[in-house]
Amino acid sequence: MNVPQYLDRIGLLPDHLEPNDEVLRLLQRRHLLSVPFENLDIHWKRPIILDTERFYEKIVINRRGGFCYELNGLFNELLKALGFQTRLISARVSNNNGHGPEFDHAAIIVTIGDDEYLADVGFGDFTTEPLRLSLGAEQQDPSGFFIIRRFDDEYFDVSKRDGDDWKSEYNFQDIPRELSEFAEMCDFQQYSPDSHFTKGKLCSILTEGGRITLTDDKFIVADSNGRRETVIRSPADFAAVLQQEFGIKSN
């Protein structure tokens, strides 16, 4: 872990980064603005192996993105290197049938003094800043309003306001996990025809004004002026937008 190099990747200098809540918010926001959520290796037939040295080479050295196990797996190492007290947790993502299986998603809980925060740089269009683990409290984030509540005796649920209702994003147990415990689900996500990651390419990143997203057939810009879509008509179109907007050279 070369901390200055990692910080440079997300546009920060290694000065005065004390392990406090303000710095945690800064780190998460800068990470989301700098490192895309993307599943391109799955479609380029490059195996994703749960190894933080490989994550570092991909995300920091090669200036790529990744999906949750890679992004939060590496971000967790950065936080620990900066003196934060963290634990990796498993989450079950909300879907049409309720919630997915254990290890469906990896997120991070950070302890700062008497407070705890849910940090997540690997869930695409989610929070911009960490959420305080304060049950039942509505929290305003630059990306919307969120709430963490009890789901049942074992799980907590994090939901986002959707009109007058709350829509579950995922639920989680507060149990520390090792990265290796996510290996089976990581293989499912990248190889199974039932995984939504194998159904099409995706590259998405937070911007200062909203978000940009590239799929196989669309380039979407969402900002204060609304939502605009450009049709992607060919692999050459995809490669050109990927290079221009995300700085990633197509395979």
Backbone as CSV, one residue per row, in Angstrom:
resi,resn,N_x,N_y,N_z,CA_x,CA_y,CA_z,C_x,C_y,C_z
1,MET,0.841,-1.197,0.000,0.000,0.000,0.000,0.875,1.245,0.000
2,ASN,0.921,1.907,-1.127,1.624,3.185,-1.233,0.572,4.268,-1.025
3,VAL,0.452,4.754,0.199,-0.630,5.677,0.545,-0.582,6.962,-0.278
4,PRO,0.574,7.635,-0.411,0.589,8.855,-1.235,0.136,8.609,-2.676
5,GLN,0.530,7.465,-3.242,0.132,7.152,-4.620,-1.371,6.918,-4.712
6,TYR,-1.934,6.227,-3.736,-3.380,5.992,-3.701,-4.115,7.328,-3.542
7,LEU,-3.621,8.165,-2.646,-4.271,9.457,-2.442,-4.189,10.319,-3.699
8,ASP,-3.075,10.248,-4.412,-2.955,10.976,-5.669,-3.981,10.485,-6.685
9,ARG,-4.255,9.183,-6.661,-5.260,8.611,-7.569,-6.634,9.230,-7.348
10,ILE,-6.938,9.627,-6.105,-8.246,10.214,-5.813,-8.162,11.732,-5.596
11,GLY,-7.034,12.318,-6.019,-6.916,13.765,-6.037,-6.665,14.415,-4.705
12,LEU,-5.949,13.718,-3.814,-5.660,14.264,-2.488,-4.160,14.219,-2.215
13,LEU,-3.725,15.118,-1.343,-2.351,15.111,-0.849,-2.331,14.452,0.526
14,PRO,-1.236,13.781,0.882,-1.181,13.061,2.153,-0.891,13.968,3.341
15,ASP,-1.518,15.131,3.395,-1.270,16.087,4.471,-2.495,16.216,5.367
16,HIS,-2.285,16.171,6.662,-3.329,16.462,7.655,-4.552,15.555,7.513
17,LEU,-4.320,14.293,7.174,-5.433,13.348,7.044,-5.550,12.524,8.322
18,GLU,-6.051,13.172,9.341,-6.270,12.494,10.610,-7.479,11.573,10.493
19,PRO,-7.509,10.460,11.248,-8.645,9.528,11.167,-9.875,10.049,11.916
20,ASN,-10.524,11.069,11.326,-11.727,11.636,11.929,-12.869,11.627,10.921
21,ASP,-14.048,12.042,11.358,-15.224,11.950,10.496,-15.127,12.884,9.291
22,GLU,-14.537,14.041,9.453,-14.409,14.973,8.335,-13.529,14.387,7.228
23,VAL,-12.416,13.779,7.623,-11.513,13.173,6.648,-12.176,11.961,5.993
24,LEU,-12.928,11.181,6.764,-13.637,10.034,6.192,-14.605,10.487,5.105
25,ARG,-15.341,11.557,5.363,-16.264,12.080,4.346,-15.506,12.534,3.108
26,LEU,-14.374,13.217,3.322,-13.563,13.683,2.202,-13.046,12.510,1.374
27,LEU,-12.541,11.483,2.046,-11.990,10.331,1.345,-13.054,9.619,0.515
28,GLN,-14.235,9.414,1.097,-15.274,8.713,0.345,-15.723,9.528,-0.864
29,ARG,-15.936,10.817,-0.662,-16.396,11.660,-1.767,-15.348,11.687,-2.899
30,ARG,-14.086,11.887,-2.538,-13.047,11.957,-3.560,-12.893,10.614,-4.286
31,HIS,-13.041,9.518,-3.559,-12.952,8.200,-4.176,-14.057,8.030,-5.213
32,LEU,-15.273,8.398,-4.844,-16.409,8.246,-5.754,-16.297,9.153,-6.971
33,LEU,-15.652,10.312,-6.807,-15.465,11.242,-7.925,-14.318,10.839,-8.840
34,SER,-13.482,9.926,-8.386,-12.255,9.603,-9.116,-12.211,8.181,-9.667
35,VAL,-12.873,7.250,-8.991,-12.761,5.830,-9.345,-14.133,5.299,-9.747
36,PRO,-14.302,4.873,-10.997,-15.623,4.428,-11.436,-16.025,3.058,-10.899
37,PHE,-17.321,2.872,-10.811,-17.899,1.554,-10.578,-18.047,0.916,-11.960
38,GLU,-17.360,-0.207,-12.183,-17.408,-0.813,-13.522,-17.187,-2.323,-13.452
39,ASN,-17.753,-3.012,-14.449,-17.662,-4.471,-14.509,-16.978,-4.929,-15.799
40,LEU,-16.105,-4.108,-16.348,-15.570,-4.359,-17.677,-14.735,-5.628,-17.756
41,ASP,-13.983,-5.949,-16.706,-13.144,-7.148,-16.763,-13.978,-8.409,-16.952
42,ILE,-15.191,-8.411,-16.440,-16.059,-9.573,-16.606,-16.312,-9.829,-18.095
43,HIS,-16.503,-8.752,-18.841,-16.808,-8.890,-20.270,-15.541,-8.952,-21.120
44,TRP,-14.419,-8.568,-20.552,-13.139,-8.695,-21.244,-12.438,-9.999,-20.873
45,LYS,-13.156,-10.865,-20.123,-12.674,-12.200,-19.754,-11.362,-12.147,-18.960
46,ARG,-11.314,-11.194,-18.034,-10.180,-11.090,-17.122,-10.674,-11.465,-15.733
47,PRO,-10.223,-12.570,-15.175,-10.730,-13.017,-13.871,-10.484,-11.987,-12.777
48,ILE,-11.484,-11.804,-11.922,-11.370,-10.932,-10.754,-11.093,-11.819,-9.549
49,ILE,-9.909,-11.685,-8.999,-9.460,-12.502,-7.870,-9.346,-11.613,-6.647
50,LEU,-9.820,-12.115,-5.515,-9.860,-11.303,-4.301,-8.473,-11.206,-3.674
51,ASP,-7.742,-10.235,-4.163,-6.375,-10.004,-3.704,-6.131,-8.499,-3.743
52,THR,-5.837,-7.894,-2.598,-5.740,-6.435,-2.547,-4.557,-5.895,-3.344
53,GLU,-3.492,-6.695,-3.529,-2.390,-6.238,-4.373,-2.840,-6.134,-5.829
54,ARG,-3.664,-7.074,-6.280,-4.212,-6.996,-7.631,-5.169,-5.813,-7.752
55,PHE,-5.973,-5.583,-6.710,-6.869,-4.426,-6.709,-6.071,-3.135,-6.853
56,TYR,-4.973,-3.059,-6.091,-4.152,-1.845,-6.104,-3.579,-1.596,-7.498
57,GLU,-3.066,-2.632,-8.119,-2.499,-2.476,-9.457,-3.564,-2.011,-10.445
58,LYS,-4.748,-2.594,-10.356,-5.831,-2.250,-11.284,-6.334,-0.830,-11.058
59,ILE,-6.646,-0.497,-9.815,-7.333,0.765,-9.515,-6.368,1.936,-9.424
60,VAL,-5.240,1.751,-8.775,-4.299,2.862,-8.559,-3.300,2.979,-9.700
61,ILE,-2.611,1.882,-10.025,-1.574,1.941,-11.046,-2.177,2.098,-12.441
62,ASN,-3.176,1.257,-12.748,-3.773,1.278,-14.091,-4.956,2.230,-14.204
63,ARG,-5.314,2.886,-13.087,-6.351,3.920,-13.076,-7.683,3.425,-13.633
64,ARG,-8.038,2.228,-13.194,-9.311,1.630,-13.554,-10.298,1.785,-12.392
65,GLY,-11.456,1.157,-12.536,-12.415,1.058,-11.448,-12.578,-0.398,-11.066
66,GLY,-13.812,-0.746,-10.654,-14.084,-2.122,-10.278,-15.472,-2.232,-9.693
67,PHE,-15.792,-3.419,-9.129,-17.062,-3.516,-8.424,-16.797,-3.699,-6.942
68,CYS,-17.840,-4.010,-6.161,-17.778,-3.780,-4.710,-16.607,-4.439,-4.007
69,TYR,-16.326,-5.705,-4.337,-15.268,-6.407,-3.619,-13.918,-5.728,-3.854
70,GLU,-13.704,-5.261,-5.064,-12.464,-4.571,-5.391,-12.413,-3.182,-4.761
71,LEU,-13.464,-2.394,-4.987,-13.446,-0.998,-4.540,-13.445,-0.878,-3.024
72,ASN,-14.380,-1.558,-2.358,-14.405,-1.470,-0.898,-13.292,-2.299,-0.261
73,GLY,-12.879,-3.375,-0.937,-11.749,-4.147,-0.415,-10.483,-3.318,-0.344
74,LEU,-10.232,-2.505,-1.384,-9.032,-1.669,-1.394,-9.207,-0.418,-0.539
75,PHE,-10.386,0.199,-0.595,-10.643,1.393,0.217,-10.496,1.069,1.701
76,ASN,-10.905,-0.116,2.090,-10.749,-0.546,3.478,-9.277,-0.575,3.880
77,GLU,-8.412,-1.015,2.966,-6.978,-1.039,3.251,-6.415,0.374,3.375
78,LEU,-6.891,1.286,2.536,-6.454,2.678,2.646,-6.857,3.265,3.996
79,LEU,-8.094,3.040,4.389,-8.563,3.574,5.668,-7.719,3.046,6.829
80,LYS,-7.434,1.756,6.818,-6.616,1.182,7.893,-5.214,1.777,7.888
81,ALA,-4.660,1.988,6.687,-3.319,2.562,6.591,-3.273,3.988,7.123
82,LEU,-4.410,4.685,7.064,-4.485,6.059,7.569,-4.868,6.119,9.045
83,GLY,-5.022,4.963,9.678,-5.270,4.928,11.108,-6.722,4.767,11.515
84,PHE,-7.622,4.542,10.555,-9.020,4.322,10.901,-9.219,2.900,11.415
85,GLN,-10.179,2.747,12.314,-10.578,1.433,12.804,-11.758,0.966,11.963
86,THR,-11.580,-0.112,11.215,-12.602,-0.540,10.261,-12.901,-2.027,10.392
87,ARG,-14.025,-2.412,9.815,-14.331,-3.821,9.617,-15.134,-3.969,8.328
88,LEU,-14.751,-4.947,7.536,-15.459,-5.273,6.312,-16.710,-6.067,6.692
89,ILE,-17.853,-5.742,6.068,-19.095,-6.449,6.366,-19.732,-6.960,5.080
90,SER,-20.590,-7.959,5.248,-21.362,-8.512,4.143,-22.742,-7.876,4.112
91,ALA,-23.245,-7.626,2.897,-24.583,-7.064,2.737,-25.351,-7.863,1.690
92,ARG,-26.668,-7.841,1.825,-27.562,-8.509,0.881,-28.337,-7.429,0.136
93,VAL,-28.165,-7.390,-1.174,-28.707,-6.306,-1.989,-30.200,-6.514,-2.232
94,SER,-30.954,-5.424,-2.149,-32.393,-5.477,-2.398,-32.667,-5.839,-3.849
95,ASN,-33.647,-6.715,-4.073,-34.055,-7.077,-5.430,-35.561,-7.346,-5.453
96,ASN,-36.055,-7.790,-6.577,-37.497,-7.993,-6.719,-38.037,-9.099,-5.817
97,ASN,-37.149,-9.973,-5.355,-37.572,-11.081,-4.497,-37.264,-10.843,-3.023
98,GLY,-36.898,-9.630,-2.686,-36.541,-9.312,-1.301,-35.103,-8.850,-1.231
99,HIS,-34.208,-9.736,-0.779,-32.787,-9.425,-0.713,-31.977,-10.617,-1.188
100,GLY,-30.818,-10.337,-1.730,-29.948,-11.372,-2.243,-29.298,-12.183,-1.139
101,PRO,-28.379,-13.075,-1.495,-27.723,-13.938,-0.516,-26.643,-13.205,0.270
102,GLU,-26.179,-13.849,1.318,-25.049,-13.321,2.081,-23.840,-13.202,1.160
103,PHE,-23.022,-12.170,1.406,-21.810,-11.859,0.639,-22.131,-11.340,-0.765
104,ASP,-23.380,-10.935,-0.984,-23.793,-10.343,-2.245,-23.060,-9.024,-2.493
105,HIS,-22.723,-8.331,-1.410,-22.077,-7.024,-1.483,-21.143,-6.881,-0.295
106,ALA,-20.050,-6.152,-0.500,-19.107,-5.854,0.583,-19.152,-4.359,0.888
107,ALA,-19.253,-4.022,2.171,-19.236,-2.628,2.606,-18.330,-2.526,3.841
108,ILE,-18.229,-1.343,4.404,-17.276,-1.089,5.486,-17.974,-0.353,6.627
109,ILE,-17.700,-0.760,7.852,-18.094,0.014,9.025,-16.825,0.598,9.648
110,VAL,-16.870,1.898,9.911,-15.728,2.619,10.458,-16.092,3.143,11.844
111,THR,-15.234,2.877,12.822,-15.436,3.370,14.184,-14.525,4.570,14.413
112,ILE,-15.140,5.681,14.820,-14.385,6.897,15.145,-14.859,7.365,16.508
113,GLY,-14.035,7.154,17.528,-14.446,7.495,18.883,-15.654,6.680,19.297
114,ASP,-16.719,7.378,19.698,-17.949,6.700,20.117,-18.938,6.517,18.971
115,ASP,-18.573,6.952,17.772,-19.485,6.907,16.629,-19.045,5.858,15.618
116,GLU,-20.027,5.345,14.878,-19.740,4.399,13.812,-20.419,4.862,12.522
117,TYR,-19.789,4.542,11.386,-20.256,4.999,10.087,-20.260,3.837,9.099
118,LEU,-21.246,3.854,8.203,-21.280,2.936,7.082,-20.629,3.639,5.893
119,ALA,-19.472,3.137,5.461,-18.751,3.710,4.331,-18.855,2.753,3.152
120,ASP,-19.046,3.304,1.945,-19.269,2.441,0.784,-18.887,3.197,-0.489
121,VAL,-17.837,2.739,-1.166,-17.445,3.336,-2.450,-17.659,2.339,-3.586
122,GLY,-18.417,1.268,-3.320,-18.551,0.193,-4.292,-19.971,-0.200,-4.617
123,PHE,-20.917,0.759,-4.562,-22.310,0.396,-4.824,-22.937,1.275,-5.908
124,GLY,-22.082,1.909,-6.705,-22.614,2.726,-7.792,-23.356,3.941,-7.272
125,ASP,-24.561,4.137,-7.746,-25.365,5.309,-7.396,-25.963,5.111,-6.006
126,PHE,-25.194,5.482,-4.997,-25.593,5.282,-3.601,-25.263,6.569,-2.861
127,THR,-24.770,6.495,-1.666,-24.445,7.697,-0.904,-23.157,8.333,-1.427
128,THR,-23.075,9.644,-1.269,-21.842,10.367,-1.591,-20.896,10.363,-0.400
129,GLU,-21.459,10.386,0.813,-20.667,10.430,2.033,-21.087,9.293,2.963
130,PRO,-20.249,8.939,3.942,-20.611,7.866,4.871,-21.882,8.213,5.646
131,LEU,-22.624,7.167,6.020,-23.815,7.332,6.852,-23.473,6.985,8.293
132,ARG,-23.921,7.839,9.206,-23.738,7.530,10.618,-24.658,6.362,10.992
133,LEU,-24.131,5.420,11.754,-24.955,4.295,12.205,-25.800,4.743,13.393
134,SER,-26.823,5.523,13.058,-27.761,6.058,14.043,-29.150,5.573,13.649
135,LEU,-29.627,4.543,14.326,-30.844,3.864,13.893,-32.059,4.791,13.949
136,GLY,-32.807,4.797,12.837,-34.051,5.548,12.768,-33.898,7.016,12.435
137,ALA,-32.668,7.505,12.302,-32.459,8.926,12.024,-32.376,9.143,10.511
138,GLU,-33.213,10.031,9.990,-33.131,10.389,8.579,-31.854,11.218,8.358
139,GLN,-31.081,10.839,7.356,-29.814,11.510,7.096,-29.820,12.079,5.683
140,GLN,-29.557,13.366,5.594,-29.489,14.008,4.289,-28.071,13.899,3.745
141,ASP,-27.975,13.359,2.554,-26.707,13.168,1.855,-26.803,13.911,0.531
142,PRO,-25.685,14.330,-0.063,-25.775,14.966,-1.378,-26.510,14.125,-2.423
143,SER,-26.596,12.809,-2.199,-27.282,11.934,-3.151,-28.727,11.638,-2.768
144,GLY,-29.218,12.211,-1.669,-30.603,11.964,-1.260,-30.722,11.814,0.239
145,PHE,-31.869,11.292,0.662,-32.127,11.059,2.079,-32.063,9.560,2.347
146,PHE,-31.389,9.192,3.439,-31.191,7.793,3.786,-31.578,7.554,5.244
147,ILE,-31.874,6.284,5.541,-32.186,5.907,6.910,-31.686,4.480,7.151
148,ILE,-31.143,4.242,8.321,-30.719,2.895,8.722,-31.623,2.458,9.866
149,ARG,-32.245,1.297,9.691,-33.181,0.788,10.684,-32.935,-0.698,10.912
150,ARG,-33.539,-1.211,11.955,-33.540,-2.651,12.183,-34.391,-3.322,11.107
151,PHE,-33.860,-4.390,10.497,-34.627,-5.185,9.550,-35.296,-6.348,10.267
152,ASP,-34.536,-7.004,11.131,-35.054,-8.059,12.003,-34.061,-8.198,13.156
153,ASP,-34.093,-9.303,13.857,-33.210,-9.478,15.012,-31.736,-9.565,14.619
154,GLU,-31.449,-9.908,13.350,-30.071,-10.111,12.934,-29.549,-9.024,12.003
155,TYR,-30.434,-8.419,11.228,-29.992,-7.528,10.159,-30.436,-6.081,10.372
156,PHE,-29.601,-5.182,9.839,-29.958,-3.776,9.701,-30.285,-3.519,8.233
157,ASP,-31.069,-2.498,7.965,-31.431,-2.147,6.593,-31.100,-0.681,6.342
158,VAL,-30.521,-0.412,5.167,-30.289,0.964,4.751,-31.193,1.241,3.560
159,SER,-32.015,2.281,3.674,-32.998,2.626,2.653,-32.821,4.070,2.209
160,LYS,-33.246,4.325,0.980,-33.209,5.664,0.403,-34.630,6.141,0.173
161,ARG,-34.893,7.423,0.440,-36.221,7.965,0.221,-36.549,7.962,-1.260
162,ASP,-37.727,7.456,-1.568,-38.215,7.385,-2.941,-39.632,7.945,-2.948
163,GLY,-39.740,9.250,-3.220,-41.045,9.906,-3.099,-41.446,9.988,-1.640
164,ASP,-42.612,9.433,-1.329,-43.092,9.419,0.060,-42.705,8.143,0.787
165,ASP,-42.024,7.239,0.109,-41.689,5.942,0.694,-40.175,5.804,0.862
166,TRP,-39.783,4.714,1.504,-38.372,4.357,1.643,-38.127,3.086,0.851
167,LYS,-37.094,3.095,0.018,-36.744,1.927,-0.789,-35.461,1.312,-0.246
168,SER,-35.517,0.044,0.134,-34.349,-0.636,0.672,-33.255,-0.729,-0.385
169,GLU,-32.038,-0.378,0.000,-30.873,-0.548,-0.866,-30.187,-1.883,-0.573
170,TYR,-29.921,-2.144,0.688,-29.420,-3.448,1.107,-29.552,-3.579,2.614
171,ASN,-29.467,-4.818,3.092,-29.393,-5.013,4.539,-28.104,-5.750,4.892
172,PHE,-27.728,-5.653,6.163,-26.418,-6.166,6.557,-26.410,-6.566,8.016
173,GLN,-25.533,-7.496,8.335,-25.229,-7.856,9.708,-23.935,-7.161,10.114
174,ASP,-23.879,-6.753,11.368,-22.657,-6.123,11.868,-21.723,-7.216,12.380
175,ILE,-21.165,-7.959,11.417,-20.238,-9.049,11.719,-18.982,-8.832,10.891
176,PRO,-17.813,-8.705,11.502,-16.584,-8.513,10.722,-16.326,-9.698,9.796
177,ARG,-15.935,-9.408,8.566,-15.675,-10.449,7.573,-14.272,-10.311,7.018
178,GLU,-13.736,-11.435,6.566,-12.480,-11.438,5.825,-12.799,-11.357,4.336
179,LEU,-11.920,-10.726,3.564,-12.150,-10.594,2.136,-12.340,-11.958,1.478
180,SER,-11.619,-12.958,1.950,-11.694,-14.294,1.350,-13.089,-14.906,1.463
181,GLU,-13.890,-14.457,2.424,-15.234,-15.003,2.594,-16.166,-14.631,1.436
182,PHE,-15.791,-13.629,0.653,-16.621,-13.184,-0.465,-16.283,-13.916,-1.766
183,ALA,-15.342,-14.857,-1.735,-14.831,-15.472,-2.965,-15.917,-16.190,-3.760
184,GLU,-16.748,-16.963,-3.096,-17.777,-17.721,-3.820,-18.758,-16.791,-4.530
185,MET,-19.193,-15.731,-3.837,-20.126,-14.799,-4.472,-19.430,-13.960,-5.533
186,CYS,-18.159,-13.677,-5.363,-17.414,-12.958,-6.397,-17.390,-13.778,-7.684
187,ASP,-17.186,-15.093,-7.556,-17.205,-15.957,-8.736,-18.600,-15.994,-9.356
188,PHE,-19.629,-16.053,-8.528,-20.997,-16.020,-9.057,-21.232,-14.734,-9.841
189,GLN,-20.841,-13.610,-9.266,-21.105,-12.320,-9.899,-20.426,-12.216,-11.270
190,GLN,-19.248,-12.816,-11.412,-18.518,-12.626,-12.667,-18.710,-13.743,-13.688
191,TYR,-19.252,-14.901,-13.262,-19.367,-16.021,-14.189,-20.796,-16.513,-14.441
192,SER,-21.689,-16.317,-13.481,-23.024,-16.903,-13.619,-23.879,-16.131,-14.623
193,PRO,-24.625,-16.828,-15.487,-25.562,-16.137,-16.379,-26.709,-15.488,-15.621
194,ASP,-26.891,-15.874,-14.343,-27.937,-15.268,-13.511,-27.478,-13.982,-12.840
195,SER,-26.207,-13.670,-12.932,-25.687,-12.436,-12.340,-25.983,-11.263,-13.262
196,HIS,-26.456,-10.158,-12.686,-26.728,-8.996,-13.541,-25.446,-8.388,-14.089
197,PHE,-24.301,-8.705,-13.479,-23.027,-8.173,-13.980,-22.608,-8.828,-15.296
198,THR,-23.087,-10.041,-15.569,-22.700,-10.722,-16.803,-23.619,-10.367,-17.975
199,LYS,-24.661,-9.614,-17.718,-25.665,-9.332,-18.753,-25.311,-8.137,-19.629
200,GLY,-24.364,-7.329,-19.211,-23.984,-6.176,-20.023,-22.901,-5.363,-19.349
201,LYS,-22.164,-4.600,-20.142,-21.084,-3.763,-19.607,-21.658,-2.514,-18.942
202,LEU,-20.941,-2.060,-17.906,-21.349,-0.881,-17.157,-20.122,-0.145,-16.652
203,CYS,-20.132,1.178,-16.790,-19.102,2.026,-16.193,-19.793,3.311,-15.747
204,SER,-19.694,3.653,-14.461,-20.445,4.777,-13.917,-19.605,5.480,-12.860
205,ILE,-19.703,6.817,-12.842,-18.926,7.571,-11.850,-19.690,8.814,-11.420
206,LEU,-19.520,9.146,-10.152,-20.078,10.380,-9.606,-19.364,11.574,-10.213
207,THR,-20.112,12.645,-10.494,-19.518,13.908,-10.932,-19.921,14.996,-9.947
208,GLU,-19.284,16.151,-10.034,-19.626,17.252,-9.133,-21.081,17.691,-9.320
209,GLY,-21.613,17.457,-10.526,-22.993,17.877,-10.786,-24.006,16.767,-10.814
210,GLY,-23.554,15.506,-10.720,-24.494,14.392,-10.794,-23.783,13.069,-11.015
211,ARG,-23.976,12.455,-12.203,-23.373,11.152,-12.493,-23.362,10.930,-13.995
212,ILE,-22.335,10.252,-14.478,-22.320,9.795,-15.859,-22.228,8.271,-15.860
213,THR,-22.926,7.646,-16.821,-23.004,6.188,-16.876,-22.946,5.727,-18.324
214,LEU,-22.118,4.727,-18.563,-21.995,4.131,-19.889,-22.423,2.670,-19.824
215,THR,-23.347,2.290,-20.720,-23.731,0.891,-20.878,-23.467,0.479,-22.320
216,ASP,-23.813,-0.754,-22.656,-23.585,-1.229,-24.018,-24.289,-0.377,-25.065
217,ASP,-25.438,0.186,-24.699,-26.221,0.897,-25.709,-26.542,2.350,-25.389
218,LYS,-26.082,2.861,-24.221,-26.399,4.243,-23.862,-25.253,4.897,-23.111
219,PHE,-25.117,6.212,-23.309,-24.291,7.046,-22.441,-25.237,8.048,-21.802
220,ILE,-25.290,8.031,-20.462,-26.274,8.811,-19.720,-25.566,9.869,-18.890
221,VAL,-26.004,11.092,-19.015,-25.517,12.200,-18.195,-26.683,12.685,-17.337
222,ALA,-26.509,12.641,-16.030,-27.531,13.139,-15.103,-26.918,14.258,-14.276
223,ASP,-27.562,15.431,-14.311,-27.075,16.570,-13.547,-28.240,17.500,-13.247
224,SER,-27.929,18.721,-12.812,-28.982,19.664,-12.429,-29.874,20.055,-13.600
225,ASN,-29.414,19.801,-14.812,-30.214,20.118,-16.009,-31.096,18.957,-16.439
226,GLY,-31.069,17.860,-15.663,-31.898,16.711,-15.984,-31.071,15.520,-16.428
227,ARG,-31.684,14.673,-17.244,-31.060,13.434,-17.705,-31.037,13.424,-19.231
228,ARG,-29.844,13.166,-19.782,-29.698,13.137,-21.226,-29.036,11.827,-21.634
229,GLU,-29.542,11.224,-22.709,-29.029,9.949,-23.173,-28.523,10.069,-24.609
230,THR,-27.379,9.441,-24.856,-26.829,9.328,-26.204,-26.764,7.849,-26.555
231,VAL,-27.245,7.487,-27.712,-27.253,6.089,-28.128,-25.832,5.644,-28.501
232,ILE,-25.437,4.486,-27.988,-24.172,3.857,-28.362,-24.486,2.847,-29.465
233,ARG,-23.980,3.081,-30.642,-24.395,2.293,-31.807,-23.424,1.170,-32.181
234,SER,-22.242,1.187,-31.592,-21.240,0.194,-32.002,-20.181,0.045,-30.921
235,PRO,-19.399,-1.030,-30.981,-18.261,-1.158,-30.063,-17.288,0.010,-30.171
236,ALA,-17.156,0.567,-31.359,-16.262,1.722,-31.527,-16.799,2.932,-30.779
237,ASP,-18.122,3.135,-30.812,-18.744,4.211,-30.034,-18.474,4.013,-28.548
238,PHE,-18.662,2.779,-28.086,-18.444,2.455,-26.673,-17.004,2.766,-26.280
239,ALA,-16.057,2.317,-27.083,-14.642,2.519,-26.779,-14.289,4.001,-26.739
240,ALA,-14.869,4.772,-27.656,-14.557,6.203,-27.713,-15.068,6.927,-26.472
241,VAL,-16.298,6.621,-26.049,-16.861,7.270,-24.859,-16.111,6.816,-23.605
242,LEU,-15.782,5.541,-23.540,-15.046,5.013,-22.386,-13.710,5.731,-22.225
243,GLN,-13.027,5.949,-23.318,-11.731,6.643,-23.280,-11.902,8.115,-22.944
244,GLN,-12.844,8.768,-23.591,-13.007,10.213,-23.425,-13.556,10.589,-22.066
245,GLU,-14.555,9.865,-21.581,-15.258,10.251,-20.363,-14.703,9.619,-19.100
246,PHE,-14.070,8.435,-19.226,-13.606,7.722,-18.042,-12.094,7.482,-18.054
247,GLY,-11.435,7.810,-19.157,-10.006,7.630,-19.236,-9.572,6.178,-19.261
248,ILE,-10.460,5.281,-19.719,-10.161,3.855,-19.762,-10.078,3.414,-21.221
249,LYS,-8.999,2.738,-21.569,-8.834,2.232,-22.928,-9.539,0.896,-23.047
250,SER,-10.392,0.774,-24.038,-11.160,-0.455,-24.232,-10.253,-1.618,-24.577
251,ASN,-10.625,-2.801,-24.131,-9.834,-4.009,-24.384,-9.828,-4.353,-25.882
